[in-house]
C-alpha cells in the first residue's frame, strides 16, 4: 500500500478532521523514528497514519478500538507487524508490545497530542514557536493536556530513548509538516 492509498482510506473512514491531522502527525513521527532506528520508513509511516482508522466504526463501542483497526489493516493486505502495532497501541486490550514498531506506536500516540496542545497555548500558536524544553515543561504539568498519557509517552524508554530525545525527534518531525497540520 502506498502512502496516498493509505491517506485515501483514512479520509474515507475518518470523518473528524482533527483526528486525521493526529494520524498524519503520528505518521511523520513514526517515519522520523524509523530513520533513527534504521527501520522501514514506509511501514512505520503507514502504521502511524492508519493507527486510528477504525474510529468512526467503533465510536459507539470504544472497547473495540484498535482491534477493528488491526483487522482492517489485515483486510487491506498490510503486514502482520503493522496490524499488531495498531492493535497494541490501545492499552485497554493488554496486547503485548513485543516489537520496536509496536513500542514506538504506543509511545507516539499520546505525544502528538501533547505537542499540539503545547503549540496551541503558545501566543503564536505555531509548532515553530516551541522547542523541546517547552514541551518537556508541559509534560510535567499534570493538569495540562490530561488526555496525553504521560505514562504512555514515558515508555519511550523501551525504545532506549530519553524523554528529551523522543520529544525532540517528534517535534522536529511535526514541525516539518506544520502546514499540513495547520500549525
N, C-alpha and C positions, 0 to 999 in steps of 0.2 A: 504494500500500500504506500502510495506517495503522500507527502505532506498535504498537497492540495486535495487529494481524495479524502484524507482524514478530516481536514478542515470543513469540507463539504458535508461529511457525516455529522460533524459537530453542529454545524449550522442547521442541519435538517432535524437533529434530535434534541437540541438545547435551545429553549426559547429566551432564557434570561441572558441579556447582553453582558451583564457584569460577570456572570458565570463563564460565559465564552471568553471574556478577557482574562479571567482567572486561569482558565485552561491554557490559553495562549502564553500567559506568563509562566505557568508551570512547564510548558514545552521549552521555553527559552532557557529556564534554569536547568532543566534536565539535560539539554544539549550542552550547556556550559560544563556541567558535571561530567558528562560523557567525555568531553575533550580532556578534562583534568585527569580522569582515570584511564584514558586510552580505550574507551569503550565505543560501541557503535552509536554514533550521534543520531542517526535516523531512528533506530529502535528506541533509544531513550527519549527522543523528541516525541515520537508517536505515543509513548506511554504517558508523558506529561499532557499532551494535547487531548488524549482520549480518556483520561482517568475519571472524569465525571460525566461521561457521555450518556449515562443511564438516568441522569437526574430527573428529567421530565417523566420518564416511565415509572419511576419509583417514588415520586414526591409525596404520594398519598400513603406510602408504606416504606419509610426510610430504612426499615430493618433489612430491606433487600438491596440497599445502595451498595454498589461496587460488585456484588455477586452478579447482578444483571449486567453490569458493565463488562465484567470479565467474560461472561457468556457472549455478549455482543462482539467483543474482540475476537473470540474464537470463531464465531459465525462469519466474521469478515476475513478469516484466514490469517489472523495475526499470530505471531509466535506465542507459544505457551508461556514463556517467561514474561511476556508483556501482559497477557491475561492474568497471570498470577500476581504481578505487581499492582495491577488495577484493583484486584480483589483485596490484596493485603493492605492497601493504603487506608482502608476503613478499619480502624482498630476494633470496632464492635464485633467483628466476626472472629477475632482471635487467630487469624491466618498467619502462620509463621512467615516472617520476613527473612528468607534464607538466601537471598541473592543481593548483590550490590545494587541492582536495579530496584528491587522491592524496598530495600532500606532507604535508598535515595528518594523514591516517590513518596514514601511515608513522611519523611522529614521536610520535603519540599512543599507539600500540600499546604500546611498552615503558614509557612514562611512567606509565600507570595502575598497572603492577606495582611500579614504584619507589615510588610514593606509598603504595600499600597496605602494602608492606614497611616503609616508614618509619613508618607509623602503628602497625604491629604490634610494632615494637621500643620504642615509647614506653611508659612504665609504664601509662598509661591505655588504651592500645590503641584509641584513637579518632582519627578524622580531625580532630575539633575540637581535639584537643590539640596538633596540629602546625601549623607555619606554613611559609611559603615557604622561609625560611632553613634550617629543619630539613631539608627535602627537598634543598635545594641542598648542604648539608653531606654528606648521604648520597650524593648524585650523585658527589661527589669521592672517596668511599671506594671504591676499586677492588674490594675484597673483599666489599662489601655488595651484595646482590641482583644477583649476577653475570648472571642471565638478562635483566636490564633493560639492553639495549644503550645505553650512553652515546652511542655514535656515531649511532645512530638518533635518540635524543632530541635530540642537538645539531643535527640537521637542521632544527630549528625556525627556524634562521637563514634557511632557504629561504623561510620564511613572513614574513621580516622581523621576527621576534620574538626578543628576547633570551631567554636561558635563564630568567632571573628572571621575565619577563613570561609565558612559556609555562607554567612551573611554577605560578605564581600563579593563572592562569586555570584550569588543570586542577585544582588543589587546591580552589579555590572551587567549581567545578562538582561535584566529588566530595563535598565537604562538604554541599552542598545535598541530595544523595541518600543521605546516610550511613546512614539507616535501611534503605533498600533494599539497601545493600551490607553491612549488619551491622557497620558500623564507626562 
